[in-house]
Amino acid sequence: GLHYMCTRPQSLLRRLLWSLAFLASAGLLATGANDRLHHLLSHPVHTRAHLTRAPQLRFPAVTLCNPNRARFLHLTKPDLYSVGQWLGLAWENRSLVSEMLAVLGEDRRAWLTRLANYSRFLPPRRSERTMQSFFHRLGHQIEDMLVECRFQGERCGPQHFAPVYTRYGKCYTFNGDRRNPRVTRQGGMGNGLEIMLDIQQEEYLPIWRETNETSFEAGIRVQIHSQDEPPYIHQLGFGVSPGFQTFVSCQEQRLTYLPQPWGNCRASVQGEQTLPGYDTYSIAACRLQCEKEAVVRSCHCRMVHMPGEGGSICSPNVYIECADHTLDAAVEDSQESCSCPTPCNLTRYGKEISMVRIPNKGSARYLARKYNKNETYIRENFLVLDIFFEALNYEAIEQKKAYDLAGLLGDIGGQMGLFIGASILTILEILDYVYEVIWDRVNRVLRRSKPPLQKPSGSIATLGLEELKDQSPCETLGRHVEGAYNASILPNHHHRHHYPHQGVFEDFAC
């Protein structure tokens, strides 16, 4: 098109039409290139999911919590004196709550009344009534709750459950060691963790009012999570009811997100300091750290389940007066005051849960004899939890860049070929031509601006054009080169007649 636009012999109308066509094509090219550039700068992404088979899979960590924070029948006089108000059993002056006594049976009412008699009682020292020691002693013990345990058909016991503190108090984690995790080499029921638990409902605290910490549930809370993250069971756990066998079919999901500017994940940097108290970054660890900072800022101490080694743990009075409501406020405002981006590499476990009632009529009497309990107790307190992998594969979910620089260049190149019939080489040729034209013009300007040459001095000089004009014709003729007039001044011997040569005399006369 440029040839028809710039060539002079073309008609004016033809040049005009070609100019309009070229400008329209260039405008479409610029519009398309601008749209593709904005698309690149928006950093679009797409998600790719696929299943990958594995010869073995790392079994997840399983955290179990009894929602009852303290065993009622294990309370002692110092416990009632120190945490009775926090448990909702006594008022600030340490007198028992009459509404609570009304819901108790006669035997328990009499026992608790005797326990609350503080005459001749020496209050415990502050160091003897810490919340950590309280949770450790009064929380449900795994030795009492665990009735049966098998992992991949092999027996396991309480020694395989590590204590961990959460908002429910003392909980237990199976397979929580990230340095030496258990693996499974086969999917399906019987190839994972199967446990029978006694939730000990007779130890539950009496409920006579509703508070933020009141729990009406009976059973256990379970969270299946990676060894790289702490349990956040009060929000991420699911419930398992007594009187049922619950089957949990799991599938490992490995998620990969993109960092800025394509996404908002937090990339792990080699050697970077992680959150205090944790080896790796996770959303749960970040939330716990935010909650800890809020409580420490307001109450100048931390709660038992919060991370950190050393430092003061809040006393029961501080739990009541400051820590509990500060924690509740921090959880409500966590979206605004606490930024916890998703890690760029995350492992989570999808779950499918089903259940059947236990025991059946044929096994109720057998279990009652075996564990020395009555059938009613078995139905109200026993549960079975079976956690296994559905198959030996994992789902990889990856966030990918949907558009990059190579795609931009390809789109612009295609539009260049479509609209103006050009390529990268064509552009380079045009640039080279423009360079040559500019360089030629610059050289012309530089030649015009140079000063005239001066006449050389010396014995031998060269005649210029102006000097020749000023000289007489004779001087000019006398300087003809040899042979210039040979045809006129030499005799013409081969002619028959001899004519006088008019110019000869003039030549020699001069």
C-alpha positions as CSV (number, residue, x, y, z in Angstrom):
1,G,0.0,0.0,0.0
2,L,2.8,2.4,0.7
3,H,4.0,2.0,-2.9
4,Y,0.7,3.2,-4.3
5,M,0.5,6.0,-1.7
6,C,3.9,7.6,-2.4
7,T,4.5,7.0,-6.1
8,R,4.0,10.2,-8.2
9,P,2.8,8.7,-11.4
10,Q,-0.3,7.3,-9.7
11,S,-3.5,9.3,-10.0
12,L,-4.5,11.5,-7.1
13,L,-7.7,9.5,-6.6
14,R,-5.9,6.2,-6.5
15,R,-3.3,7.6,-4.0
16,L,-6.2,8.9,-1.9
17,L,-8.0,5.6,-1.8
18,W,-4.9,3.7,-0.9
19,S,-4.1,6.2,1.9
20,L,-7.6,5.7,3.3
21,A,-7.2,2.0,3.2
22,F,-3.8,2.0,4.8
23,L,-5.0,4.4,7.6
24,A,-8.1,2.2,8.3
25,S,-6.0,-1.0,8.5
26,A,-3.4,0.7,10.7
27,G,-6.2,1.9,13.0
28,L,-7.7,-1.6,13.3
29,L,-4.2,-2.9,14.0
30,A,-3.7,-0.3,16.8
31,T,-7.1,-1.1,18.3
32,G,-6.5,-4.8,18.3
33,A,-3.0,-4.4,19.7
34,N,-4.2,-2.1,22.4
35,D,-6.9,-4.6,23.4
36,R,-4.4,-7.5,23.6
37,L,-2.0,-5.3,25.7
38,H,-4.8,-4.5,28.2
39,H,-5.7,-8.2,28.3
40,L,-2.0,-9.0,29.2
41,L,-1.9,-6.3,31.9
42,S,-5.1,-7.7,33.5
43,H,-3.0,-10.8,34.3
44,P,-5.7,-13.4,33.5
45,V,-5.4,-16.9,34.9
46,H,-7.1,-20.3,34.3
47,T,-7.3,-23.4,36.6
48,R,-6.2,-26.8,35.5
49,A,-7.2,-29.9,37.5
50,H,-6.0,-33.5,36.9
51,L,-5.7,-36.7,38.8
52,T,-2.3,-38.3,39.4
53,R,-1.7,-41.8,40.6
54,A,0.8,-42.4,43.3
55,P,2.4,-45.6,44.7
56,Q,1.8,-44.3,48.2
57,L,0.3,-41.3,50.0
58,R,1.2,-39.5,53.2
59,F,-1.6,-40.1,55.6
60,P,-3.0,-36.8,57.0
61,A,-2.9,-35.6,60.5
62,V,-6.1,-36.3,62.4
63,T,-7.0,-34.1,65.4
64,L,-9.7,-35.1,67.9
65,C,-11.4,-32.9,70.5
66,N,-14.0,-33.6,73.1
67,P,-16.2,-30.4,73.1
68,N,-16.5,-30.7,76.9
69,R,-13.5,-28.7,78.2
70,A,-13.3,-30.1,81.7
71,R,-14.4,-33.3,83.3
72,F,-16.9,-32.4,85.9
73,L,-16.4,-35.3,88.3
74,H,-12.6,-34.7,88.4
75,L,-12.9,-31.1,89.8
76,T,-11.1,-30.5,93.1
77,K,-11.6,-27.8,95.7
78,P,-8.6,-25.7,94.3
79,D,-10.0,-26.1,90.8
80,L,-13.5,-24.9,91.8
81,Y,-11.9,-22.1,93.8
82,S,-9.7,-21.0,90.8
83,V,-11.9,-21.6,87.7
84,G,-15.4,-22.1,89.1
85,Q,-16.5,-18.7,87.8
86,W,-14.9,-19.3,84.3
87,L,-16.7,-22.7,84.1
88,G,-20.0,-21.1,85.0
89,L,-20.4,-23.0,88.3
90,A,-19.9,-20.1,90.7
91,W,-20.3,-16.4,91.0
92,E,-17.5,-13.9,91.4
93,N,-17.7,-14.3,95.2
94,R,-17.3,-18.0,94.7
95,S,-20.8,-19.0,95.8
96,L,-22.4,-21.7,93.7
97,V,-25.0,-20.7,91.0
98,S,-28.4,-21.8,92.2
99,E,-29.7,-22.3,88.7
100,M,-26.9,-24.7,88.0
101,L,-27.5,-26.7,91.2
102,A,-31.2,-27.1,90.1
103,V,-30.2,-29.0,87.0
104,L,-28.0,-31.5,89.0
105,G,-29.1,-34.7,90.5
106,E,-29.2,-35.0,94.3
107,D,-25.9,-36.9,94.6
108,R,-24.0,-34.5,92.4
109,R,-25.6,-31.4,94.1
110,A,-24.5,-32.7,97.5
111,W,-20.9,-33.4,96.2
112,L,-20.5,-30.0,94.6
113,T,-21.9,-28.2,97.7
114,R,-19.3,-30.0,99.9
115,L,-16.6,-29.0,97.4
116,A,-17.6,-25.4,97.6
117,N,-17.1,-25.2,101.3
118,Y,-14.0,-23.1,101.7
119,S,-13.8,-23.0,105.5
120,R,-10.3,-23.8,106.7
121,F,-9.2,-23.8,103.0
122,L,-5.8,-22.4,102.0
123,P,-6.1,-20.9,98.5
124,P,-3.5,-22.3,96.1
125,R,-0.6,-20.2,95.1
126,R,-0.8,-18.3,91.8
127,S,1.8,-20.6,90.2
128,E,-0.3,-23.7,91.1
129,R,-3.5,-22.6,89.4
130,T,-2.4,-21.8,85.8
131,M,-4.8,-22.5,83.0
132,Q,-2.3,-24.8,81.3
133,S,-2.2,-27.1,84.3
134,F,-5.9,-26.9,84.6
135,F,-6.5,-28.0,81.0
136,H,-3.8,-30.7,81.3
137,R,-5.4,-32.3,84.4
138,L,-9.1,-31.8,83.8
139,G,-9.3,-32.3,80.0
140,H,-10.5,-35.6,78.7
141,Q,-7.6,-38.0,78.6
142,I,-6.9,-40.1,75.5
143,E,-6.2,-43.1,77.7
144,D,-9.8,-43.0,79.0
145,M,-11.5,-42.1,75.7
146,L,-9.6,-44.5,73.3
147,V,-11.3,-47.9,73.3
148,E,-9.9,-49.5,70.1
149,C,-7.3,-48.2,67.6
150,R,-6.0,-49.7,64.3
151,F,-4.0,-48.2,61.5
152,Q,-3.8,-50.3,58.3
153,G,-4.9,-53.3,60.3
154,E,-2.2,-52.9,63.0
155,R,-3.0,-52.0,66.5
156,C,-2.2,-48.5,67.8
157,G,-2.7,-46.9,71.2
158,P,-2.7,-43.7,73.2
159,Q,1.0,-43.3,72.7
160,H,0.4,-42.5,69.1
161,F,-1.8,-39.5,69.9
162,A,0.1,-36.3,70.8
163,P,-1.7,-33.7,73.0
164,V,-2.4,-30.3,71.5
165,Y,-4.3,-27.3,72.9
166,T,-7.2,-25.6,71.0
167,R,-10.2,-23.5,72.0
168,Y,-11.8,-26.8,73.1
169,G,-9.0,-27.3,75.6
170,K,-6.9,-30.5,75.5
171,C,-7.1,-32.3,72.2
172,Y,-5.1,-35.1,70.5
173,T,-3.5,-35.4,67.1
174,F,-2.7,-38.7,65.4
175,N,0.2,-38.7,62.8
176,G,1.1,-35.1,63.5
177,D,4.9,-35.4,63.1
178,R,5.8,-33.8,59.9
179,R,9.4,-35.3,60.0
180,N,8.2,-38.9,60.1
181,P,4.6,-39.1,58.8
182,R,2.8,-42.4,58.3
183,V,2.1,-43.5,54.7
184,T,-0.6,-45.7,53.2
185,R,-0.1,-47.9,50.2
186,Q,-3.6,-49.0,49.6
187,G,-7.0,-47.3,49.4
188,G,-10.4,-48.3,50.8
189,M,-11.8,-49.1,54.2
190,G,-9.5,-51.0,56.5
191,N,-6.4,-49.3,55.1
192,G,-6.5,-46.1,57.2
193,L,-7.2,-45.1,60.8
194,E,-10.1,-46.9,62.6
195,I,-10.8,-45.9,66.2
196,M,-13.5,-46.5,68.8
197,L,-14.0,-43.8,71.3
198,D,-15.9,-43.3,74.6
199,I,-16.9,-39.6,74.8
200,Q,-17.7,-39.9,78.6
201,Q,-20.9,-37.9,78.7
202,E,-21.3,-38.4,82.5
203,E,-18.3,-36.1,82.8
204,Y,-19.9,-33.2,80.9
205,L,-20.3,-29.9,82.7
206,P,-23.9,-28.9,83.6
207,I,-25.4,-26.3,81.3
208,W,-27.8,-23.7,82.9
209,R,-27.3,-20.7,80.6
210,E,-26.1,-19.8,77.1
211,T,-22.7,-18.1,76.6
212,N,-20.3,-17.9,73.6
213,E,-18.5,-20.9,75.0
214,T,-21.6,-23.0,75.7
215,S,-21.7,-26.3,73.8
216,F,-24.8,-28.4,73.5
217,E,-23.2,-31.1,71.4
218,A,-22.2,-34.6,72.5
219,G,-19.6,-36.4,70.5
220,I,-16.2,-35.3,69.2
221,R,-14.9,-32.8,66.8
222,V,-12.5,-34.0,64.1
223,Q,-10.2,-32.1,61.7
224,I,-8.2,-33.8,58.9
225,H,-5.4,-31.6,57.9
226,S,-1.8,-31.5,56.7
227,Q,1.1,-31.9,59.1
228,D,2.3,-28.5,58.0
229,E,-0.5,-26.6,59.6
230,P,-1.9,-26.5,63.2
231,P,-5.5,-27.5,63.9
232,Y,-8.1,-24.8,63.7
233,I,-10.8,-27.2,64.8
234,H,-13.4,-24.9,66.2
235,Q,-14.0,-23.5,62.7
236,L,-12.7,-26.2,60.3
237,G,-13.7,-29.4,62.2
238,F,-16.7,-31.7,61.6
239,G,-18.7,-33.5,64.3
240,V,-19.0,-37.2,64.9
241,S,-21.9,-38.4,67.0
242,P,-22.0,-41.3,69.5
243,G,-24.1,-44.3,68.6
244,F,-22.8,-44.2,65.0
245,Q,-19.9,-45.5,62.9
246,T,-18.7,-42.7,60.7
247,F,-16.9,-43.4,57.4
248,V,-14.7,-40.6,56.1
249,S,-13.4,-41.1,52.5
250,C,-10.6,-38.7,51.8
251,Q,-8.9,-37.5,48.6
252,E,-5.7,-35.5,48.8
253,Q,-5.8,-32.2,46.9
254,R,-2.6,-30.4,46.0
255,L,-3.3,-26.8,45.2
256,T,-0.9,-24.4,43.4
257,Y,-1.7,-20.7,43.2
258,L,0.1,-17.9,41.5
259,P,1.7,-15.0,43.3
260,Q,1.3,-11.3,42.5
261,P,0.3,-9.9,40.1
262,W,-1.7,-12.9,38.9
263,G,-3.0,-13.9,42.3
264,N,-2.8,-13.1,46.0
265,C,-1.0,-16.1,47.4
266,R,2.0,-15.9,49.7
267,A,5.1,-17.4,48.2
268,S,7.6,-19.1,50.4
269,V,11.1,-17.7,50.2
270,Q,14.1,-19.9,51.1
271,G,15.4,-18.8,54.4
272,E,12.5,-16.5,55.2
273,Q,11.4,-16.3,58.8
274,T,8.0,-17.9,59.2
275,L,5.4,-17.1,61.9
276,P,6.7,-17.5,65.4
277,G,6.1,-20.9,66.8
278,Y,5.6,-22.6,63.4
279,D,8.0,-24.1,60.8
280,T,5.8,-23.3,57.8
281,Y,3.3,-20.7,56.9
282,S,-0.4,-21.6,56.8
283,I,-3.7,-19.8,57.0
284,A,-4.5,-21.4,60.4
285,A,-1.1,-20.4,61.8
286,C,-1.6,-16.8,60.6
287,R,-5.0,-16.6,62.2
288,L,-3.8,-17.9,65.5
289,Q,-0.9,-15.5,65.4
290,C,-3.3,-12.6,64.8
291,E,-5.5,-13.7,67.6
292,K,-2.5,-14.0,69.9
293,E,-1.4,-10.4,69.0
294,A,-4.8,-9.0,69.8
295,V,-5.0,-10.8,73.2
296,V,-1.4,-9.8,74.2
297,R,-2.1,-6.2,73.1
298,S,-5.2,-6.0,75.3
299,C,-4.5,-8.4,78.2
300,H,-0.7,-8.6,78.2
301,C,-0.7,-12.4,78.2
302,R,-1.6,-15.2,75.9
303,M,-4.2,-18.0,76.0
304,V,-3.1,-21.6,76.4
305,H,-3.9,-22.6,72.8
306,M,-2.0,-19.7,71.2
307,P,1.5,-20.1,69.8
308,G,4.7,-19.0,71.4
309,E,7.3,-20.4,73.8
310,G,7.6,-18.8,77.2
311,G,5.7,-15.7,78.0
312,S,3.0,-15.4,80.5
313,I,-0.2,-17.4,80.1
314,C,-3.4,-15.6,81.2
315,S,-4.8,-16.5,84.6
316,P,-8.4,-17.7,85.1
317,N,-9.4,-14.2,86.2
318,V,-7.9,-12.6,83.0
319,Y,-9.6,-15.2,80.9
320,I,-13.0,-14.0,82.3
321,E,-12.3,-10.3,82.4
322,C,-10.3,-9.8,79.2
323,A,-9.1,-12.7,77.1
324,D,-12.4,-14.4,76.2
325,H,-14.2,-11.3,74.9
326,T,-11.0,-10.0,73.2
327,L,-10.6,-13.2,71.4
328,D,-14.3,-13.1,70.2
329,A,-13.9,-9.6,69.0
330,A,-10.6,-10.5,67.2
331,V,-12.4,-13.4,65.4
332,E,-15.2,-11.2,64.3
333,D,-12.9,-8.5,62.9
334,S,-10.3,-10.9,61.5
335,Q,-11.3,-10.0,57.9
336,E,-10.4,-6.4,58.4
337,S,-7.6,-6.5,61.0
338,C,-5.8,-9.7,60.0
339,S,-4.5,-10.3,56.5
340,C,-3.8,-14.0,56.0
341,P,-3.2,-14.7,52.3
342,T,-3.4,-18.3,50.9
343,P,0.0,-20.0,50.6
344,C,1.0,-20.6,47.0
345,N,1.4,-24.4,47.7
346,L,-1.3,-25.9,49.8
347,T,-2.4,-29.5,50.7
348,R,-5.9,-30.1,51.8
349,Y,-8.2,-33.2,52.0
350,G,-11.6,-33.5,50.4
351,K,-14.1,-35.6,52.4
352,E,-17.1,-37.7,51.8
353,I,-18.9,-38.6,55.1
354,S,-21.4,-41.4,55.7
355,M,-22.5,-43.1,58.8
356,V,-24.4,-46.1,60.2
357,R,-26.0,-46.6,63.6
358,I,-24.1,-48.8,66.2
359,P,-24.5,-51.1,67.9
360,N,-27.0,-53.3,66.3
361,K,-29.2,-55.4,68.5
362,G,-27.0,-58.5,68.1
363,S,-23.8,-56.7,69.3
364,A,-25.1,-54.4,72.0
365,R,-25.1,-57.0,74.7
366,Y,-21.6,-58.3,73.6
367,L,-20.1,-54.9,73.7
368,A,-21.7,-54.2,77.1
369,R,-20.1,-57.3,78.6
370,K,-16.7,-56.7,76.8
371,Y,-16.3,-53.2,78.1
372,N,-18.2,-53.6,81.4
373,K,-20.8,-51.0,80.5
374,N,-24.6,-51.3,80.1
375,E,-26.2,-51.1,76.7
376,T,-27.6,-47.6,77.2
377,Y,-24.1,-46.3,78.0
378,I,-22.7,-48.0,74.8
379,R,-25.4,-46.3,72.6
380,E,-24.9,-42.8,74.3
381,N,-21.1,-42.7,74.5
382,F,-19.5,-45.1,72.0
383,L,-18.7,-44.1,68.4
384,V,-16.5,-45.5,65.7
385,L,-14.5,-43.4,63.2
386,D,-13.0,-44.8,60.1
387,I,-10.8,-42.5,58.0
388,F,-9.2,-43.8,54.7
389,F,-8.2,-42.8,51.2
390,E,-10.7,-43.5,48.5
391,A,-7.9,-44.4,46.1
392,L,-4.1,-44.0,45.8
393,N,-4.3,-40.8,43.7
394,Y,-4.3,-37.1,44.4
395,E,-6.0,-34.3,42.6
396,A,-3.6,-31.5,41.4
397,I,-5.3,-28.2,41.0
398,E,-3.0,-25.6,39.4
399,Q,-3.5,-22.0,38.6
400,K,-1.8,-21.1,35.3
401,K,-1.2,-17.9,33.4
402,A,-3.9,-17.6,30.7
403,Y,-2.0,-15.0,28.7
404,D,1.7,-14.1,28.6
405,L,4.1,-12.1,26.4
406,A,4.5,-14.9,23.8
407,G,0.7,-14.8,23.3
408,L,0.7,-11.0,23.0
409,L,3.4,-11.2,20.3
410,G,1.6,-13.9,18.5
411,D,-1.7,-12.0,18.5
412,I,-0.1,-8.8,17.3
413,G,1.9,-10.6,14.6
414,G,-1.3,-12.2,13.3
415,Q,-3.1,-8.9,13.3
416,M,-0.1,-7.2,11.5
417,G,-0.3,-9.9,8.8
418,L,-4.1,-9.6,8.5
419,F,-4.4,-5.8,8.4
420,I,-1.2,-4.4,6.9
421,G,0.5,-7.6,5.5
422,A,3.6,-6.9,7.6
423,S,6.0,-9.0,9.7
424,I,8.9,-8.2,12.0
425,L,11.2,-8.2,9.0
426,T,9.0,-5.7,7.2
427,I,9.0,-3.4,10.2
428,L,12.8,-3.7,10.3
429,E,13.1,-2.8,6.6
430,I,10.9,0.3,7.1
431,L,13.0,1.4,10.0
432,D,16.2,0.9,8.0
433,Y,14.7,2.9,5.1
434,V,13.7,5.7,7.5
435,Y,17.2,5.7,8.9
436,E,18.8,5.9,5.5
437,V,16.5,8.9,4.5
438,I,17.2,10.8,7.7
439,W,21.0,10.1,7.4
440,D,21.0,11.4,3.8
441,R,19.2,14.6,4.7
442,V,21.6,15.2,7.6
443,N,24.6,14.7,5.3
444,R,23.2,17.3,2.8
445,V,22.6,19.8,5.6
446,L,26.1,19.3,6.8
447,R,27.6,19.8,3.3
448,R,25.8,23.1,2.8
449,S,27.0,24.4,6.1
450,K,30.7,23.8,5.3
451,P,32.9,27.0,4.5
452,P,34.4,27.3,0.9
453,L,37.8,26.0,0.2
454,Q,40.7,28.6,0.2
455,K,43.0,29.0,-3.0
456,P,46.3,27.3,-2.5
457,S,49.5,29.5,-2.5
458,G,52.7,28.6,-4.4
459,S,54.5,28.8,-7.7
460,I,52.1,26.4,-9.4
461,A,48.4,27.3,-9.5
462,T,45.4,25.8,-11.1
463,L,43.1,28.0,-13.1
464,G,39.5,28.2,-12.0
465,L,36.4,28.6,-14.1
466,E,36.1,32.4,-13.3
467,E,39.8,33.0,-14.4
468,L,39.2,31.3,-17.7
469,K,36.2,33.6,-18.3
470,D,38.2,36.7,-17.6
471,Q,41.0,35.7,-20.1
472,S,41.0,36.7,-23.8
473,P,40.0,34.2,-26.5
474,C,43.5,34.0,-27.6
475,E,44.8,33.0,-24.3
476,T,42.2,30.4,-24.1
477,L,42.9,29.1,-27.6
478,G,46.6,29.1,-26.9
479,R,45.9,26.6,-24.1
480,H,44.1,24.1,-26.2
481,V,45.4,20.7,-25.7
482,E,47.6,19.1,-28.3
483,G,45.6,17.6,-31.2
484,A,42.5,19.7,-30.7
485,Y,42.9,21.4,-34.1
486,N,44.8,18.8,-36.1
487,A,42.0,18.6,-38.6
488,S,42.3,22.4,-39.4
489,I,45.9,23.4,-39.3
490,L,47.5,20.5,-40.9
491,P,47.6,20.3,-44.7
492,N,45.0,17.9,-46.2
493,H,47.2,15.9,-48.6
494,H,44.6,13.5,-49.7
495,H,42.2,16.2,-51.0
496,R,42.5,17.0,-54.7
497,H,42.0,20.7,-54.2
498,H,43.8,22.8,-51.7
499,Y,41.8,25.5,-49.9
500,P,43.3,28.1,-47.8
501,H,42.5,27.6,-44.1
502,Q,41.1,30.8,-42.7
503,G,41.4,29.7,-39.1
504,V,45.0,28.8,-39.4
505,F,46.3,32.3,-39.7
506,E,44.1,33.4,-37.0
507,D,45.3,30.7,-34.8
508,F,48.9,31.5,-35.4
509,A,48.4,35.3,-35.5
510,C,47.1,35.3,-32.1
